[in-house]
């Protein structure tokens, strides 16, 4: 059996306050920059984190500052796995049903994350985005 080495792992949570979230994401990205030098990849990760965490605050936790958003971000080999979970009721969203010509704001962030990710999964109140490096 082989051993899988984790190049980077971050696990943490932040309350549903937009100012706290800005600082939280900045701190995660600062730590990640030691492992990922590619500026374009870091931009994609920053956008994925912003969209998923803010979606969790707005739609999942409904701006309730007593509810938190949990983040687990791992870089293992050539894979980046981002898992964001909130304390909301969960999500039932079909990306293929989003019509950009309707100019709706709801759903747009998830479509962006789906476009930047190689894989994306929904599990009740958790979203997992996977991005392959290289």
C-alpha positions in Angstrom: 0.0 0.0 0.0 1.3 3.5 -0.9 1.5 6.5 1.2 -0.3 9.7 0.1 1.5 12.8 1.1 -0.5 16.0 1.7 1.3 19.0 0.4 -1.1 21.4 2.0 -4.1 21.1 4.3 -6.2 23.9 5.8 -9.3 23.3 8.0 -11.1 26.1 9.7 -14.4 27.9 10.1 -15.6 31.5 10.1 -18.8 33.1 11.3 -21.2 34.6 8.7 -19.8 38.1 8.8 -18.5 39.5 5.5 -15.7 41.5 7.1 -14.5 38.4 9.0 -14.8 36.3 5.8 -12.6 38.7 3.8 -9.8 38.4 6.4 -10.3 34.6 6.7 -10.0 34.0 2.9 -6.9 36.3 2.8 -5.2 34.3 5.5 -6.0 31.0 3.8 -4.6 32.3 0.5 -1.5 33.7 2.2 -0.7 30.2 3.6 -1.5 28.6 0.2 0.9 30.9 -1.7 3.8 29.0 -0.1 2.7 25.9 -2.0 1.3 27.3 -5.2 3.3 29.8 -7.2 1.1 30.0 -10.3 -0.7 33.3 -10.1 -3.5 32.2 -12.5 -4.2 29.2 -10.4 -4.2 31.3 -7.2 -6.7 33.7 -8.9 -9.0 30.7 -9.7 -8.8 29.4 -6.1 -9.5 32.9 -4.7 -12.6 33.2 -6.9 -13.8 29.7 -6.0 -13.3 30.4 -2.3 -15.1 33.8 -2.5 -18.1 32.4 -4.4 -18.6 29.3 -2.2 -18.1 30.9 1.1 -20.2 34.0 0.3 -22.9 31.7 -1.1 -22.9 29.8 2.2 -23.3 33.0 4.2 -26.0 34.5 2.0 -28.1 31.4 1.0 -27.1 28.8 3.6 -26.7 30.7 6.8 -28.9 33.7 5.7 -26.5 36.2 7.1 -26.9 34.8 10.6 -23.7 35.7 12.4 -24.2 32.9 14.9 -23.8 30.3 12.1 -20.5 29.4 10.7 -19.0 28.3 7.4 -16.5 25.5 7.5 -13.7 25.2 5.0 -11.4 22.3 4.2 -8.8 22.9 1.5 -6.3 20.2 0.5 -3.5 20.0 -2.1 -2.6 16.4 -2.6 -0.4 15.5 -5.5 -1.9 17.3 -8.5 -5.3 17.8 -7.0 -6.8 20.7 -5.1 -9.9 19.8 -3.2 -12.1 22.6 -1.7 -15.0 21.7 0.6 -17.3 24.4 2.0 -20.2 23.6 4.3 -22.6 25.9 6.1 -25.3 25.5 8.7 -28.2 26.0 6.3 -30.9 23.6 5.0 -28.9 22.4 2.1 -28.9 23.0 -1.6 -30.7 21.4 -4.5 -29.3 23.2 -7.6 -29.1 21.9 -11.2 -26.4 23.9 -13.0 -27.8 23.0 -16.4 -31.0 24.9 -15.5 -29.1 28.2 -15.1 -29.8 30.6 -18.0 -27.4 33.5 -18.2 -29.7 35.4 -20.4 -32.2 35.7 -17.5 -29.5 37.9 -15.7 -30.3 36.3 -12.3 -27.8 36.6 -9.6 -28.9 33.4 -7.8 -26.9 30.5 -9.1 -24.3 32.6 -11.0 -21.6 32.0 -8.4 -22.0 28.2 -8.6 -21.9 28.3 -12.4 -18.6 30.3 -12.1 -17.2 27.7 -9.6 -18.3 24.9 -11.9 -16.5 26.5 -14.8 -13.3 27.0 -12.8 -13.3 23.5 -11.4 -12.7 20.1 -13.0 -15.3 18.5 -10.7 -18.1 19.9 -8.4 -20.4 18.0 -6.1 -23.3 19.0 -3.8 -24.1 17.1 -0.7 -26.9 18.7 1.3 -25.3 21.8 2.8 -21.8 21.1 1.5 -20.2 21.9 -1.9 -16.9 20.2 -3.0 -14.9 21.7 -5.9 -11.9 19.8 -7.3 -9.3 21.3 -9.5 -6.4 19.5 -11.1 -3.0 21.1 -11.4 -1.0 20.8 -14.6 
